[in-house]
Amino acid sequence: MRIIPAIDIIDGKCVRLSKGDYNTKKIYNESPLEVAKQFQAHGIQHLHLVDLDGAKSKHIVNYKILEEIALKTKLNIDFGGGLKSDEDLKIAFESGAKQITGGSIAVKDKVIFESWIEKYGAEKIILGADAKDEKIAVSGWQEDSEEELIPFIQKYQEKGIQYVICTDISKDGMLEGPSFELYKKILEECSQVKLIASGGISTFDELPKLAKMGCEGTIIGKAIYENRISLKQLESYILESY
C-alpha cells in the first residue's frame, strides 16, 4: 500500500482543515516545499497536493508551488483542487503533476471529465469521490449532491477510471480513525478499483489494517502534522513493504 502524505495549500502555506471547513484552518508551515523535502528525506515517494484556494476559486491557483515541489523533489505528485477546464489541467501537468484528482468536475461536468480520461489515460486521472452519508460532496465540500457514492464510482469505472480517492468528510481532520466499513463496502462492490483511503487516519496501527483490506494507497494529513504518526514510522513501514 502506497503511503501518500497530504499538503493542503491556502495563501501559499501548508494548512489543514477539519471536515473541509475553511474556518478551522490551521497553518503548519509557511513553506510547502520544506514539508515536501522532509517527506522525501524519509523515503516517501508520493504526495497528495491540494490547492484549497483553487477549490474555492474554481480554477487552478497554486500551480507555482506544484512546480517548485516537482522541480526540487522527486516526489510523484497527484494534484487536485479547482481543476475545472482543459487549461487548468494543462497547467497542472505542465507544472509537474504526475496525476490529477477531479472531484466536483466529475459531478458537474461529466463530459469534460470523461474527455480527460480519454485524452490523458486512466493512469493519470484519479476520481475524487468525497462523501457525506454516502452522498458525493462538491465545491471543496461546500455543497452536497444527489450522487450516491457507490453507483458514482461504478459509473466511472465503466468509463475506464481505476484510481479512486474516497474521503469520508465526517472523518476528515478529526483524528478519530478512518471509515473502515465504507472502504470495505467500496472494495466489495467496485471490483478492481485502486482505492486510496483518505480522512481520519489517526494512528500508525490503522495503516496495516487498510493495507490488509486491499486499499491501494492511503492519504495521511493531520496525523503527521500533529505528530500522531511519525515520519520515522512511515519510513520503516515503507522499507518493510519492499
C-alpha positions as a printed Julia matrix, in Angstrom:
242×3 Matrix{Float64}:
   0.0    0.0     0.0
   1.34   3.4    -1.0
   1.82   5.98    1.74
   0.72   9.38    0.43
   1.14  12.36    2.75
  -1.04  15.38    2.01
  -0.14  19.03    1.71
  -3.12  21.4     1.57
  -2.38  24.94    0.44
  -4.05  28.23    1.33
  -2.25  31.52    0.58
   0.89  29.56   -0.32
   1.07  27.95    3.15
   0.73  24.39    4.36
  -2.56  24.13    6.28
  -5.13  21.59    7.5
  -8.88  21.96    7.84
 -11.41  19.91    9.81
 -14.28  18.43    7.78
 -13.35  20.76    4.92
 -14.38  23.86    6.89
 -12.2   26.83    5.89
 -12.92  28.48    9.26
 -10.99  25.7    11.0
  -7.79  26.48    9.09
  -4.57  25.79   10.98
  -1.23  26.76    9.47
   1.51  24.14    9.99
   4.29  25.52    7.85
   4.91  28.62    5.75
   6.79  26.54    3.18
   5.1   23.57    1.45
   8.44  22.83   -0.25
  10.16  22.4     3.09
   7.46  19.93    4.17
   7.73  18.02    0.87
  11.52  17.76    1.29
  11.04  16.31    4.81
   8.71  13.67    3.37
  11.23  12.75    0.69
  14.06  12.55    3.24
  12.07   9.79    5.0
  11.72   7.59    1.93
   8.29   8.81    0.91
   7.75   8.79   -2.86
   4.22  10.13   -3.26
   2.45  13.38   -2.42
  -1.19  14.46   -2.49
  -1.14  18.23   -3.11
  -4.42  20.11   -2.71
  -4.99  23.66   -3.93
  -7.67  24.82   -1.46
  -7.58  28.34   -2.92
  -8.24  26.71   -6.29
 -11.16  24.67   -4.91
 -12.76  27.9    -3.68
 -11.92  29.94   -6.81
 -12.98  27.17   -9.21
  -9.74  27.37  -11.19
  -6.12  26.41  -10.53
  -4.33  28.93   -8.25
  -1.26  27.45   -6.56
   0.45  25.89   -9.59
   3.73  27.69   -8.82
   4.01  25.69   -5.6
   3.31  22.5    -7.53
   6.04  23.47   -9.99
   8.53  24.22   -7.21
   7.93  20.9    -5.41
   8.07  18.97   -8.7
  11.37  20.62   -9.65
  13.06  20.38   -6.27
  11.96  16.9    -5.14
  11.49  13.52   -6.8
   8.01  13.05   -5.34
   5.24  11.7    -7.58
   2.59  14.36   -7.1
  -1.11  13.99   -7.53
  -2.71  17.42   -7.66
  -6.28  18.48   -7.02
  -8.41  21.49   -6.19
 -10.15  23.79   -8.63
  -9.38  21.86  -11.81
 -12.34  22.84  -13.96
 -11.11  23.35  -17.53
  -8.79  21.84  -20.12
  -6.49  24.81  -19.49
  -6.37  24.08  -15.72
  -5.41  20.51  -16.47
  -2.75  21.53  -18.97
  -1.22  23.89  -16.38
  -1.24  21.16  -13.7
   0.55  18.62  -15.9
   2.99  21.2   -17.27
   3.76  22.26  -13.69
   4.83  18.71  -12.83
   1.77  16.79  -11.63
   2.03  13.06  -12.35
  -1.69  12.58  -11.72
  -4.63  14.9   -11.11
  -7.69  14.38   -8.96
 -11.07  15.5   -10.22
 -13.97  15.61   -7.78
 -16.54  18.37   -8.35
 -15.91  18.36  -12.1
 -16.79  14.64  -12.26
 -20.23  15.53  -10.87
 -20.88  18.88  -12.5
 -19.36  18.37  -15.95
 -19.19  14.68  -16.74
 -18.46  15.34  -20.43
 -15.24  17.26  -19.73
 -14.1   14.78  -17.04
 -14.67  11.82  -19.35
 -12.73  13.62  -22.09
  -9.78  13.92  -19.67
  -9.82  10.15  -19.02
  -9.8    9.59  -22.77
  -7.12  12.18  -23.53
  -4.65  11.55  -20.69
  -5.42   7.92  -19.83
  -6.76   6.27  -16.67
  -3.28   6.15  -15.09
  -3.2    9.95  -14.85
  -6.75  10.76  -13.8
  -7.97   9.99  -10.26
 -11.64  10.16   -9.35
 -12.18  12.16   -6.18
 -15.19  10.54   -4.51
 -15.62  12.57   -1.34
 -18.75  11.66    0.54
 -21.0   12.58    3.41
 -23.53   9.89    4.39
 -22.57   8.09    1.16
 -23.58  11.08   -0.98
 -20.91  12.85   -3.06
 -19.96  16.37   -1.9
 -18.56  19.01   -4.26
 -17.01  22.51   -4.43
 -14.43  21.97   -1.7
 -17.18  20.12    0.22
 -19.25  23.29    0.45
 -22.13  21.63   -1.44
 -23.86  18.25   -1.32
 -25.02  16.5    -4.48
 -27.59  13.81   -5.12
 -24.96  11.39   -6.43
 -24.79   8.13   -4.46
 -21.18   7.13   -3.72
 -21.06   3.5    -4.94
 -23.02   3.98   -8.22
 -20.93   7.12   -8.87
 -17.68   5.1    -8.67
 -19.14   2.22  -10.69
 -20.29   4.55  -13.5
 -16.79   5.99  -13.82
 -15.22   2.54  -13.71
 -17.24   1.82  -16.85
 -15.54   4.89  -18.38
 -12.11   3.48  -17.52
 -11.36   5.02  -14.11
  -9.01   2.88  -11.99
  -7.85   5.16   -9.16
 -10.37   6.49   -6.66
  -9.65   8.66   -3.63
 -12.5    8.37   -1.16
 -12.71  10.75    1.78
 -15.44  10.35    4.36
 -15.93  14.04    5.13
 -17.29  13.36    8.62
 -13.91  11.82    9.48
 -11.59  14.29    7.75
  -9.18  16.09   10.06
 -10.91  14.68   13.14
  -8.18  12.15   14.06
 -10.86   9.62   15.03
  -9.88   6.82   12.66
 -10.8    6.15    9.03
 -14.06   4.8     7.58
 -13.15   1.11    7.55
 -16.73  -0.04    6.9
 -17.17   2.34    3.99
 -13.89   1.24    2.35
 -14.82  -2.42    2.83
 -18.13  -1.76    1.06
 -16.43   0.05   -1.86
 -13.83  -2.71   -2.28
 -16.59  -5.35   -2.28
 -18.91  -3.55   -4.69
 -16.44  -1.89   -7.08
 -14.27  -4.71   -8.39
 -10.7   -3.95   -9.46
 -10.82  -0.42   -8.02
  -7.49   1.03   -6.85
  -8.88   2.6    -3.7
  -6.95   5.32   -1.9
  -8.28   5.82    1.62
  -8.36   9.37    2.94
  -9.64  11.12    6.04
  -9.47  10.37    9.74
  -6.16   8.45    9.86
  -5.06   8.92   13.47
  -2.65   6.15   14.49
   0.0    4.05   12.8
  -1.88   0.8    13.57
  -4.64   1.78   11.14
  -2.27   1.56    8.17
  -1.65  -2.24    8.13
  -5.4   -2.69    8.62
  -6.17  -0.6     5.5
  -3.47  -2.47    3.56
  -4.92  -5.84    4.59
  -8.38  -4.73    3.43
  -6.96  -4.09   -0.02
  -6.56  -0.3    -0.19
  -4.02   0.64   -2.88
  -2.91   3.75   -1.02
  -3.7    5.91    1.96
  -3.52   9.66    2.32
  -2.28  10.93    5.68
  -2.57  14.56    6.7
  -3.21  15.89   10.17
  -1.87  12.75   11.9
   1.6   13.63   10.57
   1.34  17.34   11.38
   0.05  16.67   14.91
   2.81  14.06   15.46
   0.36  11.18   15.95
   2.29   9.27   13.27
   5.99  10.0    12.89
   7.84  10.18    9.58
  10.24   7.64   11.08
   7.37   5.15   11.47
   6.31   5.74    7.89
   9.89   5.29    6.69
  10.11   1.91    8.47
   6.73   0.85    7.07
   7.8    1.72    3.51
  11.11  -0.14    3.87
   9.35  -3.24    5.23
   6.85  -3.16    2.36
   9.56  -3.58   -0.28
